[in-house]
Each structure stands twice: as C-alpha cells, then as structure tokens.
Amino acid sequence: MLNQTFDDFELICIDDGSTDTSLSILKEYANKKDISVSEAAKQLVKIALKKN
C-alpha cells in the first residue's frame, strides 16, 4: 500500500483486540511515513462490532 503511485487514499485499520503485533507494526510505519494511528478503547471497539 505504501509504495503505490496513487496517494489520494485513506487506509483504515481496526484493532479488534487481537494479541498479534499488528498495532506495533502500524506504529512503526507511522514513525516513518505521514501516517496517523489512533487507538480506541477496547470496550468501544467491542460495542462497534456488536452493532454491525
């Protein structure tokens, strides 16, 4: 995704509380590129998932 020539997009990744290292990987890229990482409280994510 980061090597695309088309740069007018928004990539949204949702942390569902998994125990893998995906959140830390996203944070590493955020330090290197113009990327924003937001963390929501796990409770809010669970509520959002239940509504969908």
N, C-alpha and C positions, 0 to 999 in steps of 0.2 A: 504494500500500500504506500509506503513512504517513498518509493522510487518511481512513482507514477509521474508522467509529464503533466497530466491534468491535476491541477492543485486546488480547484474550487470545490472542495467537498468537506463534509464533516463526518468523521468516524466516531461512532459512539460504541463504547464497550461497557457492559454492565457486569459488575462484580456481584455474583449471586451468593457470595459467602463461601465459595469453594476454597479448598485448602491448598491448591496449587500455587505457583508463583506468578500467575498472570498479572496481578496488581503490581508487584515489584518490577516486572518487565516493562509494563506501561510507564511506570515512574522513571525508569532508566531512559526510555525514549523521550520522555517529557523533558529531561535534563539536556538532551542533545538537540532536540528539534523544537519548533514552535508548537508545542502540544500542551494542552491543559488536561490535567487529571483531577477529577472530583470524586470524593468518596462520600457516599451516603451511609447513614447508619444502617446496619444490617436489618434492623427492625423495619425501617421504611421500605427497603428492597423487598422484604417478605410480603409486606402489605400490598405493594405494587404488583407483585407476581400473582398474588391471590385474586386481584381484581381482573387480571387478564386471563 
